[in-house]
Amino acid sequence: MRRSYQDAIDKYLWQLRYAELSKEEGSQAQELALNNLIVTNLKAGDASKARLWMDVALQNRFDGAATKFNVKKVNRIFDGKAMRGFHGHYERYAGMGEWETLNIERNVKGVDIAIFSMINIGNPATLLKYGPAAVGDLSVRLEGGGNYFHAVSADLEQGCKLGMYREGLDIRVVEPMKLECHGYGGINVFAAGIWRKVGQIVTNGTNGDCIRVRDPDGESQVSAGFRCMQFSYEKKHLVETQGLYFGMSYLLVAKHLSNEGWVTDEKWFSQLKGDEESSKSLPVCGQGWDAVCQAVMLKKGVRMQLEFSAANEGFPLVDIQLSGVARD
């Protein structure tokens, strides 16, 4: 993907956030921002993401001339055949330009698993200052077949059955909407609802799981404009011991680590900022085609260095290093 497209997408995400916050500009500003995101993702070669933004526009019942035109354009360009299959990467819009994610994959033992990463934005006006109101993570084993699977997990209370129905490319999750059934997350965090498929997840018995990230060369194993990053099982295990996973957005990582008692390494951050106090914010990002963002956290003498992809929406986690503690 050309950097100019990514820069445009970042700007339109802010346009959408301001529109969702603004009472004066209202729905017209939201519809404009969503159409900008649809068109730019199409130009960048990411028809699957354009399809998701189109879905947000339709859920808001926007029906302006631009929306109608772009709906037809997405339906013409989007190749559903390349997205067939149960395993893959799914997303659901959380608001304020943020997405919840669901990964369905087959592990090395041949067992199908589903990994949910959910978020409740809460008060949009305070999101950037304090983070989301609540987050939730749920990993389950899937049993069943065909178009229906049910989840098995120690994190689900007795009587709290979670089912997954395949509806075309997408997944519908059903579960009891009772407080005791949502112990995996905070207030108003739940898995129930429609999850739209965005891409495939390739599982490799040697190199680990393939996480979809933007590719400046425009070539991909998944779709134009993307490539697969490979992670060893040892690295993935290290991430999982911290309650994280590769591809997890920066906002969710920061919220989880904060809840676990991790704090920013202020000495490291101050050295990066120098005298320009307003020029840096977390995560600290580089420039260029394959730029990464960094954050360094501390907890009881342990130092955690995190890397996120700067070329992908949401800054997904792509690397982690620990020092001062055994890794097993």
N, C-alpha and C positions, 0 to 999 in steps of 0.2 A: 504494500500500500504506500502510495506517495505520502510524504510527510504533510503536504498541503491539505490532503483530505482529512488526515487525523487532526490537524490543527482546526480545520473547519468544524469537524464533529465536536471537538472540545468546546468550541465557541457556541455552537448550537445547543449543546447540553446546558450551558449557562443561560442561554436564552430561554430554554424550557424551564429551568429552575426559577428564574425571575418571573416568568409568566405564571407558574403555579403559585408563587407567593403573592403576586399582585392582584388586588381586588379591583383595581381600576381598569387594567387592560383586559382582564378576564379571559374568556374562552377563545377569542380571536387570536390573541397572542400565543396561546398554547397550540392552537391549530397550525399557526404559521411555523412555530418552532418544530413541531412534529413533522410537518411536510419538509422542512429543511433537512431534518435528520434522515427522513426516508430517501430523499433525492441524493444526498451526499453519500449515504451508505451504498446506494445503487451504483453511483459513479466510482466508488472505491472498490466495487466488485463483491460487496457483501450483501447479497440479496436476502440471505436468511435473517440478518439483523434488520434490514429494511422491512421485512415482513413483520417483525416484532413491533417496530415503531408504528407500522400501519395498523396493527391490532390495537395498540394503545389509542390511536386516533378513532378507530371504530368503536371501541369501548366507551369513549367519551361522546359518541354519537355526532362526531364532526362530519359534515356532509357538504362542505364548500366545494367549489369547482376544482381547486387544486387537489383536495383530498380525493375526490372522485377520479380525477385523472391519474393520480399516483397509485391508487388502489388497482386500477386496470394495468398500470405499468409494472407494478410488483408481481401481480398474478401472471403477467406475460413472461417476465424474466426469471422468476423464482423456479428452480428446478427441484421439485419435490422428490423425484426419483433418486437423486443423490443423497437424500436424507432418510431413506427407508431404513427400517430396522428399529428394534427396541432400544438397544444400547445407544447412548449418546449424551449430549450436553443440552439441557433444557433451561429456560429462564422464565421468570415472571416479573412483571413490572411492580416495583415497590413504591414508586413516586420519587420526585426530585431527581430524576435522571439515574436512579439506582435500580439494580436488578437483583432479585433472588435467584439462586441457581440450584439445579438438580442434576447430578451426574449419575447415570445408570451404566454400570460396567460389569464385566465378568472378571473376578479375581483369579489369581494363579491356581486356585483349587477348583476352578470351574463353577464357582457359585456366583449368581447374579446379586449385586448389591446396589443400593441406592443411597446417595449421599446428598442430603438437603442442607442448604445454607440459606437461612431465612432472616428477614429483617423487618422491623416495624419502625418506620421513619419517625413516628411521633410528631412533635411540633416541627414543621419544616423550617421555621424561622431560626431555630436553634441547632439544626442538624450539623452545620459546619463547625460550630463552636463546641458543642457537647457530644456530637455523634448521635447515632440513632437511639430511640427510646429503649429498644430491646432487640436482641438477636437470638437466634436459635440454630443449633446444629443437630442433625439426626442422621445416623447411619443405620440402615436396616438390611437384613437378608431378605431376598424376594423368593417366594414360593408360588407356584402356579404355572401358567402357560397360556398361549394363545393371546387373547385380548384382556385377560385379567390376572393380576398378581396380588398377593397380600403380603404384608410386611411382618417380619419376625425380628424383635429386638428387645433387649432387656430394658431399654429406655421407654418402652411403651407399657403403660399400666394395664393390669388385667381388665378386660372388658373394653379396651380402647383399640378397636380393630382399625387398621389403616389399609385401605385397598387402593389399587392403581388400575385404572382402565385405559387401554389404548384407544385413542380416537383419531384415526388417521395417523399423522405424523406426531401428534401431541399426546399428552398424558393428562387424565383427570384423576386427581387424588381425592378420596372421600375418607372422612374420619368423624367420630362424634365431636360435636362442637361444645365439649364440656371442659371446664378449667382443668380438671384432674387428668385429662387426656393430652394436655399440652405442657407436660413437665420438661420437655426438651427445649423449651424457649421461654421468653418472658411474656408480658402482657400483649395480647393481640398478635402473637407469633404462631402461625399454624401452617401445616403443609397442604391442607385441603384447597382445592381449586384447580385451575387449568394451567399446565406448564407447556410452553411452546418450544418445540425442538429448534435448536440453533445450529448444531453441528454434530459430527460423529466423534467418538472417542475411540482411538485405536489402542488396543492393549497388546503389548509386545512382551513375549516371554523372556526376553533377554535384557532389554533396556528399560522396562518399566512403562508407565502410562504416558500417553501422548496428550498433552494439554494444548488446546487451540489458542494460538496467539497470532497477532498481526505479523505479516511478512512483507518487508519493504521490497522484496524482489517480485512479489505478486504470484509466486508459485505455491502450491499447497497440496497436501494429502487430503484436505478436507474441502476447501473451496477456494476460489481465486482470491488472492490477497491475504492468505493465512498460511502458516506452517505449523508443524507439530514440534513441541519441545519434549525431549525425552528425559526422564528422571529415573535414577536407579532405585531399586527397592529399598536399599539402605537409606537413601536420602528421603524417600517417601516415609519410611518408618520414623526417621528423626522428626519430620514435620508433624506426623500424627501423634507422637509423644507429647507435643506441645498443644494438642487440640486444634491443629490447623490442617490445611491441605493445599496442595499446589493449585493455583487458579483462584484461590480465595481473594476477594477484593480487599484493598487496603483498609477501607472503612470497617469491614467485619474483623479483619486481623487486629486492628488497633483497639476496637471495642473488646474483643475477646481477651487480648493480652492485658488491657487495663483492668478488666474484671479479675484476672489471675494475679494481679499485684505487680505487673511489669510497669516500669516508668521509662520515659525517654532519657537517654544519656545526654544530659544538658551540656556537659563539657564538649562532647563530640559535636553537638548541634551548634553551640556557640562558636566553635572554631570555623564551622562552615559558613555561618552568617557573617562573621567578621564585624565590620562597622555598619553594614547595611542591614539594620534590624528588620526592615519590612520586606527585604528581597527574598527571604527564604521561608518556606513553610514545609511541614511534613506531609508526605514523604519528600525528601530532597531528590530532585530529578535532574538527569543529565540531558544532553542534546544529541540529536542525530538519529539515524535510521533505527538503530538497535539500542536506543537509550534505555537505561534502567533507573529506577528510583530506589533510594535507600532510607532505612530507618534503623537506629541502633537503640536497643532497650536493655535495661538493667533490672536484676532482681536478686537480692541476697548474694552479691558477688559474682553472679553469672552474667555474661554479656551475650546478647543475641543480636546478630547482624542480619537484617532482612533485605532482600532485593525484590523489587516489583517491576513488572514490565511497564515502561512509560509509553509504549506504542500501542497499548491496548486499553480499551475503555474500562474504567474502574480500578486500574493499577493492580492486576492479578499477581499474587505471590509466585515467584519463580526460583527463589533460592533462600536458604537459611544456614547460618553458621553459629555454633555455640562455642564459647570458650570459658574455661574455669569450672567445667563440670564434665563428668563422664557422660558419654552419649548413649550408653545402653540403658 
